[in-house]
Amino acid sequence: MTQITNVSMHSTNAQAPLAPAPSVNVSPDENWRKSIPAQVFLNHFFAMDYHIQHQNDLFDVAKFPVFQQFHGRATDESRRALEKLLLNSWSAEYALRITPVVNDEQYLQSSLHWTFPQAYYSALFSARAFLSVQGVNVSNEELIRKRIGNMVVRGYYPASIGYYALGPINGYRIQRLPMAKRFSVATKTDLLLPSRSGSAQAELAQFLKTTRDQRVKSLRNAIQNNPKTALRSPKTGEILQKFSVEQYKQLAKQIGYTTYFDMLSRLRISSTNREIERFVDSEIDVKLFHQSLVNIVSHVNSVHEAYIAKSLGIEAYRQLVAKLPSYLQESFVRERMNTIITPMLEQPDDQEPDLRMAA
């Protein structure tokens, strides 16, 4: 019988350094070396969750002018599409929350093959639903990424997920992580999980940087591997092997902003994205990784659902939830509606707007 994961806040002082155990013909040092990429990835997502928990700013959204002035464009047809998008998002989040009953580390590691994409696709469908109530109906993930990136910059999201990166390679600017510069993740050698706000922000800045690096290199390769689009030397006509500063600036403009959405897209499994492979022989705290993903997805989806409920009106939103299959209706969806969405919409409009996101 399946059960829903208890989504409690993890201890803010949690430290889960690797403790590699020797195996046949493999030294502890070798196990450690193999586990480093996976531990770094865990640290990134743990920092994302840590920042969310410490900002504790979900209810600030209700005070944003953009939220108070948010009105959707829902028609009967678009509401049916909206319901389908939300159903897909909630079904993926439900599946993500299912706790493996088998207390077997190898099983838990292999489960990442489906929990990773569940986390990403839950947030993706939630983002699509958020855009759809604004009359923006897009399914192309690159267009969704750019739309969401613009909305992050314009202040639709709380500070907990409102940070972003922009600019060309070797010249990135990290915005809305004010404590990141005081800490240097690059010089860390212990691979301990971040335990303070500053180290968490530095970890997030590093995560933004490596994610943007991937985007830039992927776009560059896509352009240069196609003879029709490849940039060539004006002297020889040969395909360029190196880009100039100006050419990298053009790539940066095409990419747009790098945000939480890009970071979650690192969980997507496809022919070109194989991040999961770094976990095959790793020794990391898989349960902690899973819990961080649950917390992150819940937070992101809560923000989107608040805007959607604001657009539809709370009664129409309740009716939407009431039509869900029972396994969803009596789960986190209803609890979130009662404990987060409804209270946010019932906050008095005459409160002084909170402009922290504009900082």
C-alpha positions in Angstrom: 0.0 0.0 0.0 1.4 3.4 -0.9 1.7 6.2 1.5 2.4 9.9 1.3 5.7 11.2 2.5 5.6 13.3 5.6 6.8 16.7 4.3 8.3 18.0 7.4 11.0 20.7 7.5 14.4 19.1 7.8 16.7 20.3 10.5 18.4 23.5 9.5 21.7 22.2 10.9 21.6 18.9 9.1 25.0 17.8 8.0 25.4 14.8 5.9 29.0 14.4 4.7 29.8 11.3 2.8 30.8 8.2 4.7 32.2 5.9 2.0 32.3 2.3 2.9 34.8 -0.1 1.4 33.6 -2.7 -1.1 35.3 -5.5 -2.8 38.4 -4.4 -4.7 37.5 -0.8 -4.3 39.2 1.4 -1.7 37.3 3.9 0.4 39.2 6.7 -1.4 37.9 5.4 -4.7 34.3 5.3 -3.4 34.7 8.9 -2.2 36.0 10.0 -5.6 33.1 8.4 -7.4 30.6 10.0 -5.1 31.9 13.6 -5.3 29.8 14.7 -8.4 26.6 13.2 -6.8 27.4 14.9 -3.4 27.9 18.3 -5.2 24.5 17.8 -6.9 22.9 17.0 -3.6 24.5 20.0 -2.0 23.0 22.3 -4.7 19.5 21.1 -4.2 19.8 20.9 -0.4 21.0 24.6 -0.6 17.9 25.4 -2.7 15.7 23.8 -0.1 17.6 25.4 2.8 17.2 28.9 1.3 13.5 28.3 0.9 13.1 27.2 4.5 15.1 30.1 5.9 13.5 32.8 3.8 10.1 31.5 4.9 8.5 34.0 2.6 5.7 32.2 0.8 3.0 34.4 2.3 4.8 37.5 1.2 3.6 36.8 -2.3 0.1 38.0 -1.3 1.5 41.4 -0.6 3.2 41.9 -4.0 1.5 44.5 -6.2 1.8 42.1 -9.1 -0.2 39.5 -7.1 -2.8 41.9 -5.9 -3.3 43.1 -9.5 -3.2 39.6 -11.0 -6.2 38.8 -13.1 -6.5 35.8 -15.4 -8.1 35.4 -18.8 -9.9 32.0 -18.2 -12.6 30.9 -20.6 -14.6 27.6 -20.3 -12.2 26.0 -22.8 -9.1 27.4 -21.2 -10.3 26.2 -17.8 -10.5 22.6 -19.1 -6.9 22.9 -20.3 -5.9 24.4 -17.0 -7.5 21.5 -15.1 -5.6 19.0 -17.2 -2.3 20.8 -16.6 -2.9 21.0 -12.8 -3.8 17.3 -12.8 -0.6 16.4 -14.5 1.4 18.6 -12.1 -0.3 17.2 -9.0 -0.1 13.6 -10.2 3.7 14.0 -10.7 4.0 15.6 -7.3 2.0 12.8 -5.7 4.3 10.2 -7.3 7.3 12.2 -6.1 6.0 12.1 -2.5 5.5 8.4 -2.4 7.9 6.9 0.1 9.6 3.7 -1.0 8.5 1.0 1.6 11.6 -1.1 0.9 14.4 0.0 3.3 17.1 -0.8 0.7 19.7 1.8 -0.2 20.2 0.4 -3.7 16.5 0.5 -4.4 16.4 4.1 -3.1 19.2 5.1 -5.4 17.6 3.5 -8.4 14.3 5.3 -7.6 16.0 8.5 -8.5 15.6 7.5 -12.1 11.9 8.3 -11.7 11.9 10.8 -8.8 14.2 13.2 -10.7 11.9 13.6 -13.7 8.8 13.6 -11.5 10.1 16.7 -9.6 10.9 18.5 -12.9 7.7 17.7 -14.7 5.5 18.6 -11.7 7.1 22.0 -11.7 6.9 22.2 -15.5 3.1 21.5 -15.6 2.6 23.9 -12.7 4.5 26.6 -14.6 2.4 25.9 -17.7 -0.8 26.2 -15.7 0.5 29.5 -14.2 1.1 30.8 -17.7 -2.2 29.5 -19.1 -4.3 31.6 -16.7 -2.5 34.6 -18.2 -3.6 33.5 -21.7 -0.1 32.1 -22.6 -0.6 28.6 -23.8 2.8 27.1 -24.7 4.2 23.6 -24.5 7.7 24.2 -25.8 10.0 23.9 -22.8 12.4 26.5 -24.1 9.7 29.1 -24.5 8.3 28.2 -21.0 11.8 28.6 -19.6 12.2 32.1 -21.0 8.7 33.2 -20.0 9.3 32.0 -16.4 12.7 33.6 -16.4 11.2 36.9 -17.3 8.6 36.6 -14.6 11.3 35.8 -12.0 13.1 39.0 -12.9 9.8 41.1 -12.9 9.2 40.0 -9.3 6.4 37.5 -9.4 8.3 35.1 -7.1 9.4 35.4 -3.5 13.0 35.9 -2.6 13.4 32.2 -1.8 13.3 31.4 -5.5 13.6 34.9 -7.0 17.3 34.8 -7.7 18.8 34.6 -11.2 21.9 34.9 -13.4 22.5 36.8 -16.5 25.4 37.9 -18.7 28.0 36.1 -20.9 30.3 33.3 -20.0 33.2 34.5 -17.7 31.0 37.6 -17.0 28.0 36.3 -15.2 26.1 38.5 -12.8 24.2 36.8 -9.9 21.2 38.7 -8.7 19.3 38.6 -5.4 21.7 36.4 -3.5 23.4 39.2 -1.5 25.4 36.9 0.8 26.9 34.7 -1.9 30.0 36.9 -2.5 31.2 36.4 1.1 31.6 32.7 0.7 33.5 30.7 -1.9 32.1 27.3 -2.8 35.0 26.8 -5.2 37.5 26.6 -2.3 35.4 24.1 -0.3 37.1 20.7 0.0 34.9 19.1 2.8 31.7 18.7 0.6 29.6 19.3 3.7 26.1 20.4 3.2 25.6 24.2 3.7 24.6 25.0 7.3 24.4 28.8 7.2 22.5 31.2 5.0 25.7 32.6 3.4 27.1 29.2 2.5 23.6 28.2 1.1 23.5 31.3 -1.1 27.1 30.7 -2.3 26.1 27.2 -3.2 23.1 28.5 -5.2 25.3 31.0 -7.0 27.6 28.2 -8.0 24.5 26.1 -9.1 23.3 29.1 -11.2 26.8 29.4 -12.8 27.2 25.7 -13.7 23.7 25.6 -15.0 24.2 28.7 -17.2 27.5 27.2 -18.4 25.7 24.2 -19.6 23.1 26.3 -21.4 25.8 28.5 -23.1 27.8 25.5 -24.2 24.8 23.6 -25.4 23.6 26.5 -27.5 27.1 27.1 -28.9 27.4 23.5 -29.9 23.9 23.5 -31.5 24.9 26.5 -33.6 28.4 25.3 -34.6 27.4 21.7 -35.3 24.9 22.9 -38.0 26.8 24.0 -41.2 23.9 26.3 -42.0 24.1 28.3 -38.7 27.7 27.9 -37.8 29.8 31.0 -37.4 32.8 31.0 -39.6 36.1 32.8 -39.9 35.8 35.8 -42.3 39.3 35.1 -43.5 39.3 31.3 -44.1 35.6 30.5 -44.1 36.3 27.7 -41.6 33.9 27.0 -38.7 35.1 28.9 -35.7 36.6 26.8 -32.9 36.7 29.7 -30.4 34.1 32.5 -29.8 35.0 36.1 -29.1 33.6 38.0 -26.1 31.0 39.7 -28.4 29.9 36.4 -29.8 29.4 35.0 -26.2 27.4 38.2 -25.4 25.1 37.3 -28.3 24.6 33.8 -26.9 23.8 35.2 -23.5 21.0 37.4 -25.1 19.6 34.3 -26.8 19.6 32.3 -23.6 17.9 35.0 -21.4 18.0 34.5 -17.7 19.0 31.5 -15.7 16.6 30.8 -12.8 15.3 28.2 -10.4 13.4 26.7 -13.4 16.7 26.0 -15.2 18.1 24.4 -12.0 15.1 22.1 -11.8 15.5 21.2 -15.5 18.8 19.6 -14.5 16.6 16.8 -13.2 15.1 16.1 -16.6 16.3 12.9 -18.1 16.7 12.8 -21.9 19.1 11.7 -24.6 21.2 14.8 -24.0 20.8 15.2 -20.2 22.2 12.3 -18.2 22.9 13.9 -14.8 21.3 10.7 -13.2 24.3 8.6 -14.2 26.5 10.3 -11.6 24.4 8.6 -8.9 25.0 5.0 -10.1 27.9 4.2 -7.8 27.6 7.1 -5.3 27.2 7.0 -1.6 25.1 10.0 -0.7 22.1 10.6 1.6 19.4 9.7 -1.0 16.5 10.2 1.5 17.7 13.7 2.2 17.9 14.4 -1.6 14.4 13.1 -2.0 13.1 15.2 0.9 14.7 18.3 -0.5 13.1 17.8 -3.9 9.7 17.3 -2.3 10.1 20.6 -0.3 11.3 22.5 -3.4 8.5 21.3 -5.7 5.9 22.0 -3.0 7.1 25.5 -2.6 7.3 26.3 -6.4 3.8 24.8 -7.0 2.3 26.7 -4.0 3.4 30.0 -5.6 1.9 29.1 -8.9 -1.3 27.8 -7.3 -1.7 31.0 -5.4 -1.7 33.0 -8.6 -4.1 30.6 -10.3 -6.5 30.7 -7.4 -6.3 34.5 -7.4 -7.2 34.4 -11.1 -10.1 32.0 -10.8 -11.4 33.1 -7.4 -11.2 30.9 -4.4 -14.6 29.3 -4.8 -13.9 28.3 -8.4 -10.5 26.9 -7.3 -12.3 24.9 -4.5 -14.6 23.5 -7.2 -11.6 22.6 -9.3 -10.0 20.7 -6.4 -13.3 19.0 -5.6 -13.4 17.4 -9.1 -10.0 15.7 -8.6 -9.6 11.9 -8.2 -9.9 11.0 -4.5 -6.2 10.1 -4.1 -5.4 13.7 -4.9 -8.4 15.4 -3.4 -7.7 14.0 0.0 -3.9 14.6 -0.1 -1.5 17.5 -0.1 -3.6 19.4 -2.7 -6.5 20.0 -0.3 -4.1 20.6 2.6 -2.2 23.2 0.6 -5.5 24.8 -0.4 -6.7 25.1 3.2 -3.4 26.0 4.9 -1.7 28.2 2.2 -3.8 29.2 -0.8 -7.0 30.2 1.1 -5.3 32.2 3.8 -3.2 34.0 1.2 -6.3 35.1 -0.7 -8.0 36.1 2.5 -5.3 38.6 3.5 -6.7 42.1 3.6 -5.9 44.1 0.5 -5.2 47.3 2.5 -2.0 45.8 3.9 1.2 47.8 3.0 2.7 46.1 -0.1 5.9 44.2 0.6 8.5 45.3 -1.9 11.3 43.1 -0.8 11.5 41.3 -4.2 12.3 44.6 -5.9 15.6 44.9 -4.0 
